[in-house]
Amino acid sequence: MAILVQDVDQQSKRNEFALHKILLNCLGVKFIHDKTEIRKLHVIMLIFVVASYSFIELWELIANIDDFDIVTNIILHLIGILCNIVILCSEQRKIQKILEEMQKIPKMENSILDKKNIVAIKYCFGPLYVVFILSAIFSMSTRLIFADRLKWALPFTQITIINVMESPTFEIIWFQQTLAFIVATCAYLICEVMITSVLAHLCIHQYHYQNLSNGIIFAFKENGGKQSIEQCIEGLIVRHVGVYDWSSQIQEAFSLIVFVVFGSDVLIICFSAFHASLFPLTDAQCVRDLGIAVSVAVKTLIVCYYGNEVTLESESLTTACFHAYVHIWNRNYHKALLMIIKKSQKPIKIAAGNFIPISLKTFIWIIRSSYSYFAVLRNRNDALPS
């Protein structure tokens, strides 16, 4: 990957992924070697929050195994959270390597990448956190407004194994659920944000390379021949090989992560829609579940859109080389263009699990699969005796 950025001005390097690293550090994924007591305490607290919430949810699941409503709601909240945290911790070295390399970007590309990163963060984090914040506010409002304790509602999942309709038990469980969901949701969403940012970065480099086939030759003419035509050709080939090398490293680093994300997205959309169908449309639980389903679908669409853009940009490389500046009577230059055109016949496709391409077609498949599982669950629930 280093060959892609060998011509970068050292003064133009910026830490484009500072927010990503901050979030990952908050989740316990090490990017800074910090062995202080505060760091250890922070990691222990994270483990305790996630483990305690998971333990209570599993206990609730076992105690209410015959209640289809409770079972689906618990599966909804646990399905993607634990998997993503495990994947993040296991793949942290590959992620660290990719993000460190991606900081080395040409200055001309920074503004474009900034916009794409902002879009990724806004549309991946925004909708789901809005739903969760509103859920937490609504839950606490039931505690403050209603004197009838039966109307009190926890923000995410209701607990029956202990009596939470007493103070301060209700407040403790409310705080524990809210904190656990902040941590878990951050772990769940940072995967999509990283993937989207990486794919956006790869799109930009491919777009930049499309102009390179002409631009590098014009730069040669403008510089008065300070570089030989052979050096320009070498730079052209090196950048082209670098794009494919980079895509291979991205595939290796994020293949398993994207596969887990897509699998959990299908189940979360499915269970959210099913659980929402068990309540009236005016019920707060129904609104929250539908909000989760729509938010997950939106962030999945963002990831699939940028994956689709990577493929389209790689397919455009052939056209860009075909329309390149050909009025240069140098056999090596034309051979280089021909080699690039032939190599570009196979477009770049980043795949989840090495067999599910990240594309808009995959997004449509995710929505269809979610609806299919939703229909199965709905029929299963209708068949149960009331």
C-alpha positions as CSV (number, residue, x, y, z in Angstrom):
1,M,0.0,0.0,0.0
2,A,2.9,2.3,0.6
3,I,3.6,2.6,-3.1
4,L,0.3,4.4,-3.5
5,V,1.4,7.3,-1.5
6,Q,5.1,7.5,-2.2
7,D,4.7,10.9,-3.8
8,V,2.8,12.5,-0.9
9,D,4.1,15.8,0.5
10,Q,5.1,15.1,4.1
11,Q,3.6,18.4,5.2
12,S,0.2,17.5,3.9
13,K,-0.2,14.4,6.0
14,R,-3.0,14.7,8.5
15,N,-4.7,12.4,11.0
16,E,-7.9,11.9,9.0
17,F,-9.1,9.1,11.2
18,A,-8.6,10.8,14.6
19,L,-12.3,10.3,15.5
20,H,-12.2,6.6,14.5
21,K,-9.2,6.0,16.7
22,I,-10.7,7.9,19.6
23,L,-13.9,5.8,19.4
24,L,-11.9,2.6,19.1
25,N,-9.7,3.5,22.0
26,C,-12.8,4.2,24.1
27,L,-13.9,0.7,23.2
28,G,-10.7,-0.8,24.4
29,V,-9.1,-1.3,21.0
30,K,-5.5,-0.2,21.5
31,F,-4.0,2.4,19.2
32,I,-1.9,4.1,21.9
33,H,0.2,1.9,24.1
34,D,-1.1,3.1,27.5
35,K,-0.6,0.8,30.4
36,T,-1.6,3.3,33.1
37,E,-4.0,2.4,35.9
38,I,-6.6,4.6,34.4
39,R,-6.5,2.7,31.2
40,K,-6.8,-0.6,33.0
41,L,-9.7,0.7,35.0
42,H,-11.4,1.9,31.8
43,V,-11.1,-1.5,30.2
44,I,-12.3,-3.3,33.3
45,M,-15.3,-1.0,33.4
46,L,-16.1,-1.7,29.8
47,I,-15.9,-5.4,30.3
48,F,-18.1,-5.2,33.4
49,V,-20.8,-3.1,31.7
50,V,-21.1,-5.4,28.7
51,A,-20.8,-8.6,30.7
52,S,-23.3,-7.6,33.3
53,Y,-25.8,-6.5,30.7
54,S,-25.3,-9.7,28.7
55,F,-25.7,-11.8,31.8
56,I,-29.0,-10.2,32.8
57,E,-30.3,-10.5,29.3
58,L,-29.4,-14.2,29.1
59,W,-30.9,-14.8,32.5
60,E,-34.1,-13.1,31.4
61,L,-34.0,-15.2,28.2
62,I,-33.8,-18.5,30.1
63,A,-36.5,-17.4,32.6
64,N,-38.9,-16.5,29.8
65,I,-38.0,-19.0,27.1
66,D,-41.6,-19.7,26.4
67,D,-42.4,-16.0,25.8
68,F,-41.8,-15.3,22.1
69,D,-42.0,-11.6,22.6
70,I,-39.3,-11.4,25.2
71,V,-37.1,-14.0,23.4
72,T,-37.1,-12.0,20.1
73,N,-36.5,-8.7,21.9
74,I,-33.5,-10.0,23.7
75,I,-32.1,-11.7,20.6
76,L,-32.6,-8.3,18.8
77,H,-30.4,-6.5,21.3
78,L,-27.7,-9.1,21.8
79,I,-27.3,-10.5,18.2
80,G,-24.8,-8.0,16.8
81,I,-23.3,-6.4,19.8
82,L,-21.2,-9.2,21.2
83,C,-20.1,-10.4,17.8
84,N,-18.9,-7.0,16.7
85,I,-17.0,-6.4,20.0
86,V,-15.2,-9.8,19.6
87,I,-14.4,-9.1,15.9
88,L,-13.1,-5.6,16.7
89,C,-10.7,-6.9,19.4
90,S,-9.5,-9.9,17.3
91,E,-8.9,-7.8,14.1
92,Q,-7.5,-4.7,15.8
93,R,-3.9,-5.1,14.4
94,K,-5.2,-5.3,10.8
95,I,-7.5,-2.3,11.4
96,Q,-4.6,-0.3,13.0
97,K,-2.4,-1.0,10.0
98,I,-5.0,0.1,7.5
99,L,-5.9,3.3,9.3
100,E,-2.3,4.3,9.7
101,E,-1.6,3.9,6.0
102,M,-4.7,5.8,5.1
103,Q,-3.5,8.9,7.0
104,K,-0.9,9.4,4.2
105,I,-3.1,11.0,1.6
106,P,-2.4,13.8,-0.9
107,K,-3.4,17.2,0.0
108,M,-5.7,17.6,-3.0
109,E,-7.8,14.7,-1.8
110,N,-8.3,15.9,1.8
111,S,-11.4,18.0,1.2
112,I,-13.2,15.3,-0.7
113,L,-12.3,12.6,1.9
114,D,-13.5,15.0,4.7
115,K,-16.9,15.2,3.1
116,K,-17.2,11.5,2.6
117,N,-16.1,10.8,6.2
118,I,-18.6,13.3,7.5
119,V,-21.4,11.6,5.5
120,A,-20.4,8.2,6.8
121,I,-20.3,9.3,10.4
122,K,-23.5,11.3,10.2
123,Y,-25.7,8.7,8.5
124,C,-24.2,5.7,10.4
125,F,-24.2,7.1,13.9
126,G,-26.9,9.7,13.7
127,P,-30.2,7.8,13.2
128,L,-29.5,5.0,15.6
129,Y,-28.3,7.2,18.4
130,V,-31.3,9.5,18.0
131,V,-33.5,6.5,18.5
132,F,-31.6,5.4,21.6
133,I,-31.5,8.9,23.2
134,L,-35.2,9.3,22.7
135,S,-35.8,5.9,24.2
136,A,-33.7,6.8,27.3
137,I,-35.5,10.1,27.7
138,F,-38.9,8.5,27.3
139,S,-38.1,5.8,29.8
140,M,-37.0,8.4,32.5
141,S,-40.0,10.5,31.7
142,T,-42.3,7.6,32.7
143,R,-40.5,7.4,36.0
144,L,-40.9,11.2,36.7
145,I,-44.4,11.7,35.4
146,F,-46.4,8.6,36.4
147,A,-47.1,7.8,40.1
148,D,-48.3,4.4,39.0
149,R,-45.2,2.2,39.0
150,L,-46.8,-0.3,36.5
151,K,-46.4,2.4,33.9
152,W,-42.7,2.8,34.4
153,A,-40.7,1.5,31.4
154,L,-37.0,0.7,31.0
155,P,-35.4,2.2,27.9
156,F,-34.5,-1.0,26.0
157,T,-35.6,-4.3,27.5
158,Q,-38.0,-5.0,30.4
159,I,-36.7,-7.0,33.3
160,T,-38.9,-9.6,35.0
161,I,-36.4,-11.6,37.0
162,I,-36.0,-8.9,39.6
163,N,-38.4,-6.2,40.8
164,V,-37.4,-3.0,39.0
165,M,-40.5,-1.0,39.9
166,E,-38.8,0.2,43.1
167,S,-36.4,3.1,43.7
168,P,-33.4,3.0,43.4
169,T,-33.5,-0.3,41.5
170,F,-35.2,1.3,38.5
171,E,-32.6,4.1,38.3
172,I,-29.7,1.6,38.6
173,I,-31.1,-0.6,35.9
174,W,-31.9,2.4,33.7
175,F,-28.3,3.7,34.0
176,Q,-26.9,0.3,33.4
177,Q,-28.9,-0.3,30.3
178,T,-28.2,3.2,28.9
179,L,-24.5,2.9,29.5
180,A,-24.3,-0.6,28.0
181,F,-26.2,0.5,24.9
182,I,-23.9,3.5,24.4
183,V,-20.8,1.2,24.5
184,A,-22.4,-1.6,22.5
185,T,-23.9,0.7,19.9
186,C,-20.6,2.5,19.4
187,A,-18.9,-0.9,18.9
188,Y,-21.6,-1.9,16.5
189,L,-21.5,1.3,14.5
190,I,-17.8,2.0,14.4
191,C,-17.4,-1.1,12.1
192,E,-19.7,0.5,9.5
193,V,-18.0,3.9,9.8
194,M,-14.5,2.4,9.3
195,I,-15.6,0.3,6.4
196,T,-17.3,3.3,4.8
197,S,-14.3,5.6,5.3
198,V,-12.0,3.0,3.8
199,L,-14.1,2.4,0.8
200,A,-14.5,6.2,0.3
201,H,-10.8,6.5,0.4
202,L,-10.3,3.8,-2.2
203,C,-12.9,5.5,-4.4
204,I,-10.9,8.7,-4.3
205,H,-7.6,7.1,-5.2
206,Q,-9.2,5.4,-8.1
207,Y,-10.8,8.7,-9.3
208,H,-7.4,10.3,-8.9
209,Y,-5.7,7.6,-10.9
210,Q,-8.2,8.0,-13.8
211,N,-6.8,11.5,-14.2
212,L,-3.2,10.3,-13.8
213,S,-3.0,8.6,-17.2
214,N,-3.4,12.0,-18.8
215,G,-2.2,14.2,-16.0
216,I,1.2,12.6,-15.5
217,I,2.0,13.1,-19.2
218,F,0.9,16.7,-19.2
219,A,3.0,17.2,-16.1
220,F,5.9,15.7,-18.0
221,K,5.4,18.3,-20.8
222,E,4.9,21.2,-18.4
223,N,8.0,20.4,-16.5
224,G,10.0,20.7,-19.7
225,G,11.0,17.1,-19.7
226,K,12.7,17.1,-16.3
227,Q,11.4,13.5,-15.9
228,S,11.8,11.0,-18.7
229,I,8.8,9.4,-20.4
230,E,9.9,6.1,-18.9
231,Q,9.7,7.6,-15.4
232,C,6.2,8.8,-16.1
233,I,5.2,5.4,-17.4
234,E,6.7,3.8,-14.3
235,G,4.7,6.1,-12.0
236,L,1.5,5.2,-14.0
237,I,2.0,1.5,-13.6
238,V,3.1,1.8,-9.9
239,R,-0.1,3.7,-9.0
240,H,-2.2,1.2,-10.9
241,V,-0.6,-1.8,-9.1
242,G,-0.9,0.1,-5.9
243,V,-4.7,0.5,-6.2
244,Y,-5.1,-3.3,-6.6
245,D,-2.6,-4.0,-3.8
246,W,-4.6,-1.7,-1.5
247,S,-7.9,-3.3,-2.4
248,S,-6.4,-6.7,-1.5
249,Q,-5.3,-5.5,1.9
250,I,-8.7,-3.9,2.6
251,Q,-10.3,-7.2,1.6
252,E,-8.1,-9.1,4.0
253,A,-8.6,-6.7,6.9
254,F,-12.4,-6.2,6.7
255,S,-13.8,-9.3,5.0
256,L,-14.8,-11.0,8.3
257,I,-16.0,-7.8,9.9
258,V,-18.3,-6.9,7.0
259,F,-19.6,-10.5,6.9
260,V,-20.5,-10.3,10.6
261,V,-22.0,-6.8,10.2
262,F,-24.2,-7.9,7.2
263,G,-25.4,-11.0,9.1
264,S,-26.3,-9.0,12.2
265,D,-28.0,-6.4,10.1
266,V,-30.3,-8.9,8.5
267,L,-31.3,-10.3,11.9
268,I,-31.6,-6.9,13.6
269,I,-33.9,-5.6,10.8
270,C,-35.9,-8.8,10.9
271,F,-36.4,-9.0,14.7
272,S,-37.0,-5.2,15.0
273,A,-39.7,-5.3,12.4
274,F,-41.2,-8.5,13.9
275,H,-41.1,-7.1,17.5
276,A,-42.7,-3.8,16.3
277,S,-45.5,-5.7,14.7
278,L,-46.5,-7.1,18.1
279,F,-47.6,-3.6,19.3
280,P,-49.9,-0.9,18.0
281,L,-48.3,1.8,15.8
282,T,-48.9,4.4,18.5
283,D,-47.0,2.4,21.1
284,A,-43.6,3.7,22.1
285,Q,-42.1,0.2,21.8
286,C,-43.3,-0.1,18.2
287,V,-41.9,3.3,17.3
288,R,-38.5,2.5,18.8
289,D,-38.3,-0.9,17.1
290,L,-39.2,0.6,13.7
291,G,-36.7,3.4,14.3
292,I,-34.0,0.7,14.9
293,A,-34.9,-1.2,11.7
294,V,-34.9,2.0,9.6
295,S,-31.6,3.2,11.1
296,V,-29.8,-0.1,10.6
297,A,-31.1,-0.2,7.0
298,V,-29.8,3.4,6.4
299,K,-26.3,2.6,7.6
300,T,-26.2,-0.6,5.6
301,L,-27.2,1.3,2.5
302,I,-24.3,3.7,3.1
303,V,-21.8,0.9,3.3
304,C,-23.2,-0.9,0.2
305,Y,-23.3,2.4,-1.7
306,Y,-19.6,3.1,-1.3
307,G,-18.8,-0.6,-2.0
308,N,-20.7,-0.2,-5.3
309,E,-18.8,3.1,-6.0
310,V,-15.5,1.2,-5.6
311,T,-16.5,-1.3,-8.3
312,L,-17.9,1.5,-10.7
313,E,-14.7,3.5,-10.3
314,S,-12.5,0.5,-11.1
315,E,-14.6,-0.2,-14.2
316,S,-14.0,3.4,-15.3
317,L,-10.3,2.9,-15.3
318,T,-10.5,1.0,-18.6
319,T,-12.4,3.9,-20.2
320,A,-10.0,6.5,-18.7
321,C,-7.0,4.7,-20.2
322,F,-8.8,4.2,-23.5
323,H,-9.3,8.0,-23.8
324,A,-5.8,8.8,-22.5
325,Y,-3.4,11.1,-24.3
326,V,-2.2,9.0,-27.2
327,H,-0.2,11.5,-29.2
328,I,3.0,10.4,-27.7
329,W,4.9,8.2,-30.0
330,N,6.5,5.9,-27.4
331,R,5.9,2.2,-27.6
332,N,6.4,1.6,-23.8
333,Y,3.7,4.2,-23.0
334,H,1.2,2.5,-25.2
335,K,2.2,-0.9,-23.9
336,A,1.6,0.4,-20.4
337,L,-1.8,1.7,-21.3
338,L,-2.7,-1.7,-22.9
339,M,-1.6,-3.6,-19.9
340,I,-3.6,-1.4,-17.6
341,I,-6.7,-1.8,-19.8
342,K,-6.4,-5.5,-19.7
343,K,-5.9,-5.7,-16.0
344,S,-8.8,-3.3,-15.4
345,Q,-11.2,-5.7,-17.2
346,K,-11.6,-7.4,-13.8
347,P,-13.2,-4.7,-11.6
348,I,-12.3,-4.4,-7.9
349,K,-15.0,-5.9,-5.7
350,I,-14.7,-5.9,-1.9
351,A,-16.6,-8.9,-0.6
352,A,-17.9,-9.8,2.8
353,G,-16.6,-13.2,3.8
354,N,-14.9,-13.3,0.4
355,F,-18.1,-14.3,-1.4
356,I,-20.8,-11.5,-0.7
357,P,-19.9,-8.4,-2.7
358,I,-20.5,-5.0,-1.0
359,S,-22.9,-3.5,-3.5
360,L,-26.4,-2.1,-3.9
361,K,-27.6,-5.6,-5.1
362,T,-26.4,-6.9,-1.7
363,F,-28.4,-4.2,0.1
364,I,-31.5,-5.3,-1.8
365,W,-30.7,-8.9,-0.8
366,I,-30.4,-7.9,2.8
367,I,-33.8,-6.2,2.8
368,R,-35.4,-9.1,1.1
369,S,-33.8,-11.6,3.5
370,S,-34.9,-9.5,6.4
371,Y,-38.5,-9.5,5.2
372,S,-38.4,-13.2,4.5
373,Y,-37.3,-14.0,8.1
374,F,-39.8,-11.5,9.4
375,A,-42.6,-13.3,7.5
376,V,-41.5,-16.6,9.0
377,L,-41.4,-15.2,12.5
378,R,-44.8,-13.6,12.0
379,N,-46.4,-16.8,10.8
380,R,-44.7,-18.7,13.7
381,N,-46.1,-16.3,16.2
382,D,-49.6,-16.4,14.6
383,A,-49.6,-20.2,14.8
384,L,-48.9,-20.2,18.6
385,P,-52.0,-20.7,20.8
386,S,-53.1,-17.4,22.4
